[in-house]
Amino acid sequence: MGRGKIEIKRIENSSNRQVTFSKRKQGILKKAKEISVLCDANVFLILFSSAGKMYEYTSPSANLENILTRYQTASGKKLWDARHEYLNHELDRIKKEHDNMQIELRHLNGEDLSSLSVIDLRNLEDSLQIGYENVILKKTQWMYNELERLKQNGDAIDEENRRLRCLLKQQDAALCDLTDFDLGSNKKGKGNPSHLGMQPFGFHVQPIQPNLQHNKFKSGPC
């Protein structure tokens, strides 16, 4: 007795729905891998669960960008809008410019020159000559600016030295004046108390009891 046919409709129970998704997800990923290996088919499979989690499978020999381009060509549906198309063209242009700059850089370094013609080599030589002259000019300008800066620093140092020498002379002159003043004061004030603000004293002996001596000679012995 065979199994009954299961009605395909949304499973209301969340736990049963999650279990069914997990089982069938494994089954469909397995089938995608099998058909890719067995039939040499290019397969790209992408799944999103109800919770938003993504699962994918891409054939080992396939490229996602190529698959999407083939799908867009075969179905006639545009996967990208005009803005994305413009960005893709800009990306391609930038990649080409980058590749050309890498080639030009190798040529400037003296690499891969065998593919260049005589005219290309002459243009390369002119470019190198112009670059060399620009480097020399830049170097000369830098040296000139550096010399100017050193000259300004030297002038500032000389000016500071002159100021310090002038200040030192002023201090020496003030010190000499002070020394001469002290020596002159010592010569004038030697043995002269008035130089120190002192007045000279005069000594005069006053007699003690002047009449006593006079009466002694006058009266004679008692």
C-alpha positions, 0 to 999 in steps of 0.5 A: 500500500503506497503513501498518500499524496501530501497536499502542498500548502503552507505548514501552519505549525512553525516547528514542523515547517522548520523541520520540513525546510531543513530536510528538503533544503538538504535534498534540493542542494544534493540534487543540484550537486548531482545534476551538476556532476552527472550532466555537466550542467552549470547550476546556481541555486540560492535559498532564503529561509523564512528567517532570512538565512541564505543557502546557496550552491554553485557548480565548481566549473561555473561563475556566478557573473557568467551565469547571471549574464547568460540568464539575462541574455537568454530570458531577455530580462534585465537584472541591472538598471541603468545605474548599475550598467553605468557603474559596470562600464566605469569599473571596466574603464578603470580596470583598463586604465589601471592595466595600461598604467601598469604597462607604462610603469614597466616600460619606464622601469626598462621592462618589456621593451621588446614589444615597442616600436622605434617611435614608442621607444623615442616617445619613452625616451622623451618622457624619461628626459622630461621626467629627469629635467623635472626632478633636477628642477625640483631638486634645485628649487628644494636646495635653493629654499633650504639655503634661504632658510639656513641663511635666514637662520644664520642672520637671526643668529648673528643678530642675536650675537650682536645683541648679546655682545652689546648687552655684555659691553653695557654690563662691563661698563656699568661694572667698571664705573661701580669699581672706580666709584668704590676706589675713589671713595676709599682714597678720600675717606682714609683718615678722615672721619668726616667722610663717614659722617663723623664730626671730629672731637676736641678734648679740653681738661677741666680742673677739678676743684680749682680753689683747693690747690690755690688755698693750699699754697696760700695758707701754708701748713697748719 
